[in-house]
Amino acid sequence: MSVHEDANALRENLVRLRRALHAEPEIGLDLPRTQEKVLAALDGLPLEVSVGHALTSVTAVLRGARPGPVVLLRADMDALPVSERTRLDYASRVDGAMHACGHDLHTAMLVGAAHLLAARRDSLAGEVIFMFQPGEEGFDGAAAMIAEGVLAAAGRAPEAAYALHVFSAAVPHELFAARPGTTMAASDGLEVTVRGAGGHGARPHRAKDPIPVACEIVTALQTLVTRQSDIFDPVVLTVGSLHAGTRRNVIPDTARFEATVRTFSAPAKARIRKAATTLVESVAAAHGLHAEVTYVDGYPMTVNDTDEVAFVADTVADVLGEHRFRLLADSLPGGEDFSRVLERVPGAFVLLGAGDGTTDNHSPLAEFDDTVLPDGAAVLAELALRRGRTSP
């Protein structure tokens, strides 16, 4: 039987695992129930399994019967602080937590790939590192796993690395997509505290009100993006949190907001970092107030290797048909800590359409179709198998 046929035979088990993960989502770097499910799903396979220390990661190494390259396959496992509203039979049973980004599918697909490759150990050239990672959603779990040695788990460095990510709307259903070069944006943060002087709401002239100043800064930042950024090297700046005051008739001492900043090149990041800081401080000073600005470096850009994208395209076409792969036209403004791996190892971050296109990832209504699980598992397994055959 082919890898894809064997993956289809695993469908029921993969769906069961995915739905069990979906029903018990965990957030951040500490995912004990998720780790337990993954370890149980890998039990009995000829793998060298280890777990993390600073985070509940799982690293497994499969050693092929023939010499060849080391290939790393990654799945992120964490959920989001979102209250699910899908009404699925297997919807989250944990208040305030949901697999709204499809990481439950990623985990199940990588488990499937481990089973498929273990069954083909005799024909596998080289080693495969299975990287089950917590904390992708803002906790930099990839950096933590790298610090704990995931890239050296096989005893030598990987020659290639691959990750699949499902999307509910950005990619048509069942379509695999990737692009060479920058695929996902750098994801940084801007934290601003405007400091004034509190007072009575009826006598604002005797206070230094930070609220209208903060509002003016928020609006000015949007103009800054449109007037100082090249449309062909874009910047996205979105204020997602703004807090000030306790009562309607009290002028507070401070107003605070936080923004996410997305850039697609190092020059664009340097420009917006400098320009945003100058703008915030200057607008506050113009009103006689003071602003404290912190620019928080987050995930770097996710940059795919050109040759590896071509290899992914050929693999998907051979396994599933040419109609199942498309070159992604544009970079996406989302951030991804698989970028930490791709900074060190040539590889590809690959998108997979798994929704009906009506809701986006991170929505409390996001639904992902688990019929794509065998396809994802088969593609991951084939990438490792074929990389061994084509490596010099």
GUTORLO-898838 format. One record per residue (C-alpha): x negated, y negated, z; residue number from 1; residue in one letter. Coordinates in steps of 0.05 Angstrom, whole numbers, plus 5000, padded with zeros to 4 digits. Each point is the difference from the previous one (the first is absolute). Last residue first. Layout:
BEGIN
+------+------+------+-----+----+
:   c1 :   c2 :   c3 :   i : aa :
+------+------+------+-----+----+
:    X :    Y :    Z : NUM :  A :
...
+------+------+------+-----+----+
% end
This chain:
BEGIN
+------+------+------+-----+----+
:   c1 :   c2 :   c3 :   i : aa :
+------+------+------+-----+----+
: 4532 : 4735 : 4962 : 392 :  P :
: 5070 : 4991 : 5028 : 391 :  S :
: 5055 : 5020 : 4952 : 390 :  T :
: 5020 : 5065 : 5033 : 389 :  R :
: 4998 : 4973 : 5071 : 388 :  G :
: 5040 : 4939 : 4981 : 387 :  R :
: 5050 : 5047 : 4968 : 386 :  R :
: 5016 : 5036 : 5065 : 385 :  L :
: 5002 : 4938 : 5042 : 384 :  A :
: 5045 : 4962 : 4952 : 383 :  L :
: 5042 : 5062 : 4990 : 382 :  E :
: 5016 : 5004 : 5075 : 381 :  A :
: 5021 : 4927 : 5003 : 380 :  L :
: 5043 : 5008 : 4937 : 379 :  V :
: 5033 : 5063 : 5027 : 378 :  A :
: 5017 : 4969 : 5067 : 377 :  A :
: 5030 : 4939 : 4967 : 376 :  G :
: 5042 : 5042 : 4953 : 375 :  D :
: 5023 : 5045 : 5056 : 374 :  P :
: 5022 : 4941 : 5042 : 373 :  L :
: 5037 : 4962 : 4946 : 372 :  V :
: 5067 : 5032 : 5019 : 371 :  T :
: 4991 : 4962 : 5066 : 370 :  D :
: 5037 : 4940 : 4974 : 369 :  D :
: 4983 : 4939 : 5042 : 368 :  F :
: 5052 : 4955 : 5032 : 367 :  E :
: 4989 : 4929 : 5024 : 366 :  A :
: 5059 : 4972 : 5038 : 365 :  L :
: 4960 : 4972 : 5059 : 364 :  P :
: 4956 : 4968 : 4946 : 363 :  S :
: 4925 : 5011 : 5006 : 362 :  H :
: 4994 : 5025 : 4927 : 361 :  N :
: 5050 : 4965 : 4955 : 360 :  D :
: 5073 : 5015 : 4987 : 359 :  T :
: 5040 : 5012 : 4936 : 358 :  T :
: 4948 : 5034 : 4957 : 357 :  G :
: 5027 : 5070 : 5009 : 356 :  D :
: 4940 : 5025 : 5038 : 355 :  G :
: 4939 : 5045 : 4993 : 354 :  A :
: 4955 : 4966 : 4949 : 353 :  G :
: 4928 : 5021 : 5011 : 352 :  L :
: 4941 : 4952 : 5005 : 351 :  L :
: 4928 : 5022 : 4997 : 350 :  V :
: 4940 : 4972 : 5038 : 349 :  F :
: 4939 : 5023 : 4962 : 348 :  A :
: 4929 : 5020 : 5014 : 347 :  G :
: 4927 : 4979 : 5005 : 346 :  P :
: 4978 : 5006 : 5073 : 345 :  V :
: 4975 : 4946 : 5048 : 344 :  R :
: 5045 : 4940 : 4987 : 343 :  E :
: 5053 : 5050 : 4978 : 342 :  L :
: 5003 : 5028 : 5071 : 341 :  V :
: 5013 : 4932 : 5032 : 340 :  R :
: 5050 : 4984 : 4945 : 339 :  S :
: 5040 : 5059 : 5027 : 338 :  F :
: 5018 : 4944 : 5048 : 337 :  D :
: 5056 : 4975 : 4955 : 336 :  E :
: 5030 : 4931 : 4989 : 335 :  G :
: 5060 : 4982 : 4957 : 334 :  G :
: 4994 : 4947 : 4946 : 333 :  P :
: 5001 : 5051 : 4943 : 332 :  L :
: 4952 : 4995 : 4941 : 331 :  S :
: 5031 : 4996 : 4932 : 330 :  D :
: 5010 : 5045 : 4939 : 329 :  A :
: 4999 : 5068 : 5034 : 328 :  L :
: 4979 : 5052 : 4949 : 327 :  L :
: 5055 : 5051 : 4994 : 326 :  R :
: 5003 : 5074 : 5015 : 325 :  F :
: 5059 : 5049 : 4998 : 324 :  R :
: 5013 : 4994 : 4926 : 323 :  H :
: 4933 : 5034 : 4985 : 322 :  E :
: 5024 : 5065 : 5031 : 321 :  G :
: 5000 : 5030 : 5070 : 320 :  L :
: 4934 : 5036 : 5009 : 319 :  V :
: 4961 : 4978 : 4938 : 318 :  D :
: 5027 : 4929 : 5000 : 317 :  A :
: 4989 : 4993 : 5075 : 316 :  V :
: 4928 : 5023 : 4993 : 315 :  T :
: 4985 : 4956 : 4941 : 314 :  D :
: 5027 : 4938 : 5036 : 313 :  A :
: 4962 : 5018 : 5064 : 312 :  V :
: 4935 : 5007 : 4960 : 311 :  F :
: 5011 : 4933 : 4966 : 310 :  A :
: 5011 : 4969 : 5069 : 309 :  V :
: 4936 : 5033 : 5024 : 308 :  E :
: 4960 : 4970 : 4942 : 307 :  D :
: 5024 : 4930 : 5015 : 306 :  T :
: 4988 : 5003 : 5075 : 305 :  D :
: 5057 : 4970 : 5040 : 304 :  N :
: 4994 : 4939 : 5043 : 303 :  V :
: 5044 : 4990 : 5062 : 302 :  T :
: 4985 : 4930 : 5023 : 301 :  M :
: 4976 : 4993 : 5072 : 300 :  P :
: 5045 : 5013 : 5059 : 299 :  Y :
: 5004 : 4945 : 5053 : 298 :  G :
: 4957 : 4939 : 5014 : 297 :  D :
: 5036 : 4955 : 5049 : 296 :  V :
: 4998 : 4925 : 4987 : 295 :  Y :
: 5010 : 4964 : 5066 : 294 :  T :
: 5025 : 4928 : 5003 : 293 :  V :
: 5010 : 4956 : 5061 : 292 :  E :
: 5040 : 4938 : 4986 : 291 :  A :
: 4996 : 4933 : 5035 : 290 :  H :
: 5052 : 4945 : 5000 : 289 :  L :
: 4999 : 4926 : 4981 : 288 :  G :
: 5047 : 5008 : 4941 : 287 :  H :
: 4944 : 4995 : 4949 : 286 :  A :
: 4958 : 5047 : 5043 : 285 :  A :
: 5052 : 5056 : 4992 : 284 :  A :
: 5001 : 4991 : 4925 : 283 :  V :
: 4923 : 4999 : 4998 : 282 :  S :
: 4990 : 5063 : 5042 : 281 :  E :
: 5049 : 5041 : 4960 : 280 :  V :
: 4975 : 4975 : 4933 : 279 :  L :
: 4926 : 5012 : 5015 : 278 :  T :
: 5013 : 5071 : 5024 : 277 :  T :
: 5042 : 5015 : 4939 : 276 :  A :
: 4948 : 4973 : 4953 : 275 :  A :
: 4941 : 5039 : 5029 : 274 :  K :
: 5034 : 5067 : 5004 : 273 :  R :
: 5037 : 4988 : 4934 : 272 :  I :
: 4935 : 4988 : 4963 : 271 :  R :
: 4960 : 5057 : 5030 : 270 :  A :
: 5057 : 5049 : 4985 : 269 :  K :
: 5006 : 4976 : 4928 : 268 :  A :
: 4925 : 5007 : 4990 : 267 :  P :
: 5000 : 5072 : 5028 : 266 :  A :
: 5055 : 5022 : 4953 : 265 :  S :
: 5072 : 5026 : 5004 : 264 :  F :
: 5028 : 4961 : 5059 : 263 :  T :
: 5056 : 5011 : 5051 : 262 :  R :
: 5010 : 4956 : 5061 : 261 :  V :
: 5048 : 5019 : 5055 : 260 :  T :
: 5025 : 4944 : 5044 : 259 :  A :
: 5006 : 4988 : 5075 : 258 :  E :
: 5034 : 4943 : 5036 : 257 :  F :
: 4994 : 4963 : 5066 : 256 :  R :
: 5032 : 4938 : 5029 : 255 :  A :
: 4973 : 4968 : 5062 : 254 :  T :
: 5017 : 4951 : 5057 : 253 :  D :
: 5074 : 5011 : 4994 : 252 :  P :
: 5054 : 4946 : 4990 : 251 :  I :
: 5058 : 5020 : 5044 : 250 :  V :
: 5073 : 4986 : 4982 : 249 :  N :
: 5012 : 5063 : 4958 : 248 :  R :
: 4967 : 5047 : 5049 : 247 :  R :
: 4939 : 5046 : 5002 : 246 :  T :
: 4951 : 4971 : 4949 : 245 :  G :
: 4961 : 5024 : 4941 : 244 :  A :
: 4990 : 5063 : 4958 : 243 :  H :
: 4987 : 5012 : 4926 : 242 :  L :
: 4985 : 5069 : 4971 : 241 :  S :
: 4998 : 5024 : 4927 : 240 :  G :
: 4967 : 4942 : 4965 : 239 :  V :
: 4984 : 5024 : 4930 : 238 :  T :
: 4938 : 4983 : 4960 : 237 :  L :
: 4989 : 5034 : 4933 : 236 :  V :
: 4939 : 4980 : 4960 : 235 :  V :
: 4991 : 5010 : 4925 : 234 :  P :
: 4939 : 5005 : 4955 : 233 :  D :
: 5035 : 4989 : 4933 : 232 :  F :
: 5046 : 4948 : 5031 : 231 :  I :
: 4937 : 4965 : 5025 : 230 :  D :
: 5012 : 4975 : 5071 : 229 :  S :
: 4997 : 4927 : 5023 : 228 :  Q :
: 5069 : 4974 : 4981 : 227 :  R :
: 5046 : 5060 : 5011 : 226 :  T :
: 4965 : 5025 : 5062 : 225 :  V :
: 4993 : 4931 : 5031 : 224 :  L :
: 5073 : 4986 : 4987 : 223 :  T :
: 5019 : 5061 : 5042 : 222 :  Q :
: 4951 : 4978 : 5054 : 221 :  L :
: 5033 : 4932 : 5002 : 220 :  A :
: 5067 : 5030 : 5018 : 219 :  T :
: 4971 : 5039 : 5059 : 218 :  V :
: 4960 : 4938 : 5021 : 217 :  I :
: 5062 : 4957 : 5000 : 216 :  E :
: 5036 : 5051 : 5043 : 215 :  C :
: 4942 : 5001 : 5049 : 214 :  A :
: 5002 : 4924 : 5004 : 213 :  V :
: 5076 : 5001 : 5009 : 212 :  P :
: 4990 : 5048 : 5059 : 211 :  I :
: 4939 : 4969 : 5034 : 210 :  P :
: 5037 : 4941 : 5031 : 209 :  D :
: 4953 : 4951 : 5032 : 208 :  K :
: 5043 : 4970 : 5055 : 207 :  A :
: 5024 : 4931 : 5019 : 206 :  R :
: 5029 : 4987 : 4931 : 205 :  H :
: 5039 : 5065 : 5006 : 204 :  P :
: 5046 : 4970 : 5054 : 203 :  R :
: 5065 : 5041 : 4997 : 202 :  A :
: 4962 : 5066 : 4993 : 201 :  G :
: 4963 : 4986 : 5065 : 200 :  H :
: 4926 : 5012 : 5001 : 199 :  G :
: 4943 : 5044 : 4978 : 198 :  G :
: 4932 : 4977 : 4974 : 197 :  A :
: 4969 : 5027 : 4937 : 196 :  G :
: 4961 : 5062 : 4980 : 195 :  R :
: 5011 : 5035 : 4934 : 194 :  V :
: 4978 : 5072 : 5003 : 193 :  T :
: 4984 : 5034 : 4934 : 192 :  V :
: 4983 : 5072 : 4982 : 191 :  E :
: 4984 : 5017 : 4928 : 190 :  L :
: 4994 : 5073 : 4982 : 189 :  G :
: 4965 : 5041 : 4946 : 188 :  D :
: 5020 : 5053 : 4950 : 187 :  S :
: 4954 : 5009 : 4940 : 186 :  A :
: 5044 : 5019 : 4942 : 185 :  A :
: 5014 : 5067 : 4969 : 184 :  M :
: 4979 : 5028 : 4933 : 183 :  T :
: 4935 : 4963 : 4985 : 182 :  T :
: 4962 : 5039 : 4948 : 181 :  G :
: 5028 : 5055 : 4957 : 180 :  P :
: 5075 : 5010 : 5003 : 179 :  R :
: 5046 : 5053 : 5028 : 178 :  A :
: 5069 : 5029 : 4988 : 177 :  A :
: 5036 : 5066 : 5012 : 176 :  F :
: 5073 : 5001 : 4979 : 175 :  L :
: 5051 : 5042 : 5037 : 174 :  E :
: 5049 : 4942 : 5008 : 173 :  H :
: 4977 : 4935 : 4969 : 172 :  P :
: 4946 : 4961 : 5038 : 171 :  V :
: 5008 : 4939 : 5046 : 170 :  A :
: 5067 : 5023 : 5027 : 169 :  A :
: 4996 : 5056 : 5051 : 168 :  S :
: 4925 : 5007 : 4998 : 167 :  F :
: 4959 : 5062 : 5018 : 166 :  V :
: 4925 : 4995 : 5013 : 165 :  H :
: 4950 : 5051 : 4976 : 164 :  L :
: 4927 : 5000 : 5022 : 163 :  A :
: 4936 : 5021 : 4966 : 162 :  Y :
: 4925 : 5001 : 5017 : 161 :  A :
: 4940 : 5020 : 4958 : 160 :  A :
: 4927 : 5019 : 5011 : 159 :  E :
: 5010 : 5012 : 5074 : 158 :  P :
: 4939 : 4995 : 5045 : 157 :  A :
: 4966 : 5060 : 5028 : 156 :  R :
: 5011 : 5045 : 5060 : 155 :  G :
: 5074 : 5013 : 4984 : 154 :  A :
: 5024 : 4952 : 5055 : 153 :  A :
: 4952 : 4945 : 4980 : 152 :  A :
: 5053 : 4953 : 4972 : 151 :  L :
: 5044 : 5015 : 5060 : 150 :  V :
: 4945 : 4978 : 5048 : 149 :  G :
: 5033 : 4967 : 5061 : 148 :  E :
: 4986 : 4931 : 4972 : 147 :  A :
: 5033 : 5021 : 4935 : 146 :  I :
: 5061 : 5023 : 5039 : 145 :  M :
: 5004 : 4933 : 5036 : 144 :  A :
: 4992 : 4961 : 4935 : 143 :  A :
: 5056 : 5041 : 4969 : 142 :  A :
: 5044 : 4987 : 5060 : 141 :  G :
: 4999 : 4926 : 4988 : 140 :  D :
: 5058 : 4986 : 5048 : 139 :  F :
: 5043 : 4958 : 4952 : 138 :  G :
: 5044 : 5055 : 4972 : 137 :  E :
: 4945 : 5051 : 4985 : 136 :  E :
: 4997 : 5023 : 5072 : 135 :  G :
: 4995 : 5075 : 4996 : 134 :  P :
: 4960 : 5038 : 4948 : 133 :  Q :
: 5003 : 5072 : 4975 : 132 :  F :
: 4935 : 5005 : 4959 : 131 :  M :
: 4993 : 5067 : 4965 : 130 :  F :
: 4928 : 5009 : 4979 : 129 :  I :
: 4989 : 5047 : 4942 : 128 :  V :
: 4936 : 5037 : 4987 : 127 :  E :
: 4965 : 5024 : 4937 : 126 :  G :
: 5024 : 5043 : 4943 : 125 :  A :
: 5067 : 5033 : 5014 : 124 :  L :
: 5013 : 5065 : 4963 : 123 :  S :
: 4994 : 5045 : 5062 : 122 :  D :
: 5036 : 4949 : 5043 : 121 :  R :
: 5062 : 5002 : 4956 : 120 :  R :
: 5050 : 5017 : 5055 : 119 :  A :
: 4966 : 4948 : 5044 : 118 :  A :
: 5010 : 4949 : 4944 : 117 :  L :
: 5075 : 5010 : 4997 : 116 :  L :
: 5008 : 5000 : 5075 : 115 :  H :
: 4959 : 4937 : 5009 : 114 :  A :
: 5038 : 4966 : 4943 : 113 :  A :
: 5065 : 5015 : 5036 : 112 :  G :
: 4974 : 4969 : 5064 : 111 :  V :
: 4980 : 4940 : 4959 : 110 :  L :
: 5070 : 4995 : 4971 : 109 :  M :
: 5032 : 5005 : 5069 : 108 :  A :
: 4957 : 4944 : 5027 : 107 :  T :
: 5014 : 4954 : 4940 : 106 :  H :
: 5074 : 5014 : 5006 : 105 :  L :
: 5001 : 4980 : 5073 : 104 :  D :
: 4961 : 4938 : 4981 : 103 :  H :
: 5059 : 4977 : 4959 : 102 :  G :
: 5000 : 4926 : 5018 : 101 :  C :
: 5063 : 4996 : 5043 : 100 :  A :
: 4980 : 5059 : 5044 :  99 :  H :
: 5039 : 4969 : 5057 :  98 :  M :
: 4991 : 4976 : 5071 :  97 :  A :
: 5043 : 4953 : 5042 :  96 :  G :
: 5039 : 5055 : 5036 :  95 :  D :
: 4972 : 5069 : 4986 :  94 :  V :
: 5049 : 5050 : 4970 :  93 :  R :
: 4981 : 4979 : 4930 :  92 :  S :
: 5047 : 5024 : 4945 :  91 :  A :
: 5003 : 5075 : 4984 :  90 :  Y :
: 5073 : 5002 : 4980 :  89 :  D :
: 4990 : 4933 : 4965 :  88 :  L :
: 5039 : 4941 : 5028 :  87 :  R :
: 4952 : 4951 : 4965 :  86 :  T :
: 4998 : 4947 : 5054 :  85 :  R :
: 4932 : 5012 : 5032 :  84 :  E :
: 4974 : 4952 : 5053 :  83 :  S :
: 4931 : 4976 : 4977 :  82 :  V :
: 4935 : 5000 : 5039 :  81 :  P :
: 4965 : 5039 : 4944 :  80 :  L :
: 4976 : 5072 : 4993 :  79 :  A :
: 4931 : 5032 : 5002 :  78 :  D :
: 4974 : 5060 : 4960 :  77 :  M :
: 4952 : 4975 : 4946 :  76 :  D :
: 4978 : 5054 : 4950 :  75 :  A :
: 4931 : 5006 : 4971 :  74 :  R :
: 4964 : 5048 : 4952 :  73 :  L :
: 4924 : 5000 : 5001 :  72 :  L :
: 4959 : 5037 : 4948 :  71 :  V :
: 4931 : 5030 : 5014 :  70 :  V :
: 4966 : 5023 : 4937 :  69 :  P :
: 4983 : 5070 : 4977 :  68 :  G :
: 4971 : 5066 : 5020 :  67 :  P :
: 5045 : 5061 : 4996 :  66 :  R :
: 5044 : 5036 : 5051 :  65 :  A :
: 5033 : 4935 : 5022 :  64 :  G :
: 4995 : 4971 : 5070 :  63 :  R :
: 5065 : 4970 : 5027 :  62 :  L :
: 4990 : 4945 : 5051 :  61 :  V :
: 5055 : 4973 : 5045 :  60 :  A :
: 5003 : 4933 : 5036 :  59 :  T :
: 5059 : 4984 : 5045 :  58 :  V :
: 5009 : 4932 : 5032 :  57 :  S :
: 5029 : 4986 : 5068 :  56 :  T :
: 4958 : 4938 : 5013 :  55 :  L :
: 4938 : 4981 : 5041 :  54 :  A :
: 4978 : 5072 : 5004 :  53 :  H :
: 5022 : 5031 : 4935 :  52 :  G :
: 5017 : 5072 : 4984 :  51 :  V :
: 4960 : 5055 : 4966 :  50 :  S :
: 5019 : 5056 : 4953 :  49 :  V :
: 4952 : 5043 : 4959 :  48 :  E :
: 5050 : 5033 : 4954 :  47 :  L :
: 5014 : 5072 : 4979 :  46 :  P :
: 5076 : 4991 : 5008 :  45 :  L :
: 5034 : 5033 : 5059 :  44 :  G :
: 5027 : 4936 : 5032 :  43 :  D :
: 5005 : 4943 : 4951 :  42 :  L :
: 5075 : 4987 : 5012 :  41 :  A :
: 4990 : 5007 : 5076 :  40 :  A :
: 4943 : 4949 : 4998 :  39 :  L :
: 5044 : 4952 : 4961 :  38 :  V :
: 5059 : 5007 : 5047 :  37 :  K :
: 4956 : 4989 : 5061 :  36 :  E :
: 4968 : 4938 : 4969 :  35 :  Q :
: 5069 : 4971 : 4988 :  34 :  T :
: 5021 : 5013 : 5071 :  33 :  R :
: 4936 : 4969 : 5027 :  32 :  P :
: 5001 : 4938 : 4956 :  31 :  L :
: 4955 : 4949 : 5035 :  30 :  D :
: 4969 : 4953 : 4949 :  29 :  L :
: 5061 : 4958 : 4984 :  28 :  G :
: 5073 : 5020 : 4998 :  27 :  I :
: 5034 : 5068 : 5006 :  26 :  E :
: 5059 : 5027 : 4960 :  25 :  P :
: 5040 : 5060 : 5026 :  24 :  E :
: 5056 : 5012 : 4949 :  23 :  A :
: 4955 : 4984 : 4941 :  22 :  H :
: 4947 : 5050 : 5022 :  21 :  L :
: 5052 : 5055 : 5004 :  20 :  A :
: 5027 : 4979 : 4932 :  19 :  R :
: 4931 : 5004 : 4968 :  18 :  R :
: 4986 : 5068 : 5031 :  17 :  L :
: 5066 : 5030 : 4976 :  16 :  R :
: 4990 : 4970 : 4931 :  15 :  V :
: 4930 : 5029 : 4996 :  14 :  L :
: 5025 : 5069 : 5022 :  13 :  N :
: 5056 : 5001 : 4950 :  12 :  E :
: 4956 : 4976 : 4943 :  11 :  R :
: 4944 : 5050 : 5010 :  10 :  L :
: 5021 : 5042 : 4939 :   9 :  A :
: 4999 : 4935 : 4960 :   8 :  N :
: 4927 : 4991 : 5020 :   7 :  A :
: 4985 : 5070 : 4976 :   6 :  D :
: 5029 : 4983 : 4932 :   5 :  E :
: 4960 : 4935 : 4999 :   4 :  H :
: 4935 : 5036 : 5016 :   3 :  V :
: 5014 : 5050 : 4944 :   2 :  S :
: 5022 : 5072 : 5013 :   1 :  M :
+------+------+------+-----+----+
% end
